[in-house]
Amino acid sequence: MSLQAKAESLASPASYITNGSVFVWGALTFNQLLAVIGVVLALLTFVVNVYFQRRRDSRDSEFHDKRMEVKEQTERFVNRVSDHDDLSPR
């Protein structure tokens, strides 16, 4: 693909993006624009928070499963030792 063909293929999307941004800038007052930016940032913060909370929940779940496994192994060991002690002569 030649450089000119590539430039022509990018011209239309660039034109739409530029016209859309100029329309938004001209249609909104400064306060409205800041409100829109604030809403977008709030939504972005929410999405990032949900993502990291899910990661944290999965790590906590794995940790809990490992702790329960160790607890069960410990209980089995203690039961075997106590059963062994019951069988020893006194």
Secondary structure, DSSP 8 states (H G I E B T S, - for coil): --HHHHHHHHHHHHHHHHHHHHHHHHHS-HHHHHHHHHHHHHHHHHHHHHHHHHHHHHHHHHHHHHHHHHHHHHHHHHHHHHHHHHHS--
